[in-house]
Amino acid sequence: MTETAQGPATGERVLVGIDDSEGAALALDYALDEAVRRGGSVRAVMAFEPPYVWITAEGIVPPTSDLQADARKEAARIAELAVQSRRDRGLAVPATEVEVYSGPPSAVLQRLSKDADVLVVGHRGRGGVASHLIGSVGLNCVVHAACTVIVVRG
């Protein structure tokens, strides 16, 4: 976990799914706004799925810990960009934690939604079929999350 803003997490808990997509960037920005409105904090979560089999030309299988470390660095970079953008615009920055979990994104977010007041997801992530359709992660979260879900359209 990485604290990117000062102060303890108080108030309502805003959970947001992040990855390197434009939709996730919009969702994170919305989640930061929502946390400020609610007087709460943000829990930005990136999920990654290790490959079942990973074969390179050298036949080396990278350890899952390396994949998780890379995901953690990317998640921290994404969150820091969003937080710095808010600071540059003179906007309030809520307490923000960054976490990385192994597993399908929709399953990870659904499980963590039990401890959140609201879940924010992007309309579509990296694998969308068509821009007018909601992505599978967003749809699964809308149907199965244990809290209110906000889908941010890009």
Buried (B, 14 or more C-beta within 10 A) or exposed (E): EBEBBEEEBEBBBBBBBBBEBEBBBBBBBBBBBBBBEBEBBBBBBBBBEBEEEEEEEEEEEEEEEEBBEEBBEBBBEBBBEBBEBBEEEEEEBBBBBBBBBEEBBBBBBBBBBEEBBBBBBBBBBEEBEEEEEBBBBBBBBBEBBEBEBBBBBE
